[in-house]
Amino acid sequence: MGSRSEHDRSSSKWTVNGMFSLLKKYEKLMIFALMLMMAIVLGLATLDLAWIILKDIITEPYLLLHVDELLELFGFFMLVLIGIELLQTIMKTYLQQDQPHFEVVLSVAIIAIARKVIILDLKEVDSLSLVGIAAIVIALTGGYFLMKRSQARDGVPPQKKPPPG
C-alpha cells in the first residue's frame, strides 16, 4: 500500500512537470510568433517612414520641412526605434536570458514615455497633463532605481550588453 501512494505521487509529479514543460514550449512558440509579427510590423513601419520622408521632401517647398512635419517624423522615428528595442528586449529576455520580466516592462515603459516627452508639443498640452507625465516619469524611474538597488543588494549580477552588430 505504501508503494501505491509513492507511485501516485511520482505520476502526479510527472504530470505537473510534463505540463510545465508543455507550457514552456507553448510560451516559446508564442514568443517566436510575436517576434515574427513585430519584425513584419517594423519593416512596414520603416517603409512607411521612408514614404513620408520622400513625400515631404518632394512637395513644395522642396527639401524643406515645416516644424509640424519634423515633429511627425521624429515621433515616427522614435516609434520605430521603440519597436526595435522591444524586439531586442523580447529576444534577450524571453529567449536568451532568465531575466525578470518586470525589468523589461519598466525599460520599455521608460522608453515609451521618453518618446512621448520628445514629441510633445508644449503649446497644445495643458499643465495638468504635464504634471501627469512628470509623475509617470518619476514613478517609472523610481521603480527602476529601486528594482536595480534590490538586485544589487540580493547579489544579482548586472546585465551584460551583447556586442553591437
Buried (B, 14 or more C-beta within 10 A) or exposed (E): EEEEEEEEEEEEEEEEEEEEEEEEEEEEEEBEEBBEEBEEEBEEBBEEBEEBBEEBEEEEEEEEBEEEBEBBBEBBBBBBEBBBBBBEBBBBBBEEEEBEEEBBBBBBBBBBBBBEEEBBEEEEEEEEEEEEBEEBBEEBEEBBEEBBEEBEEEEEEEEEEEEEE
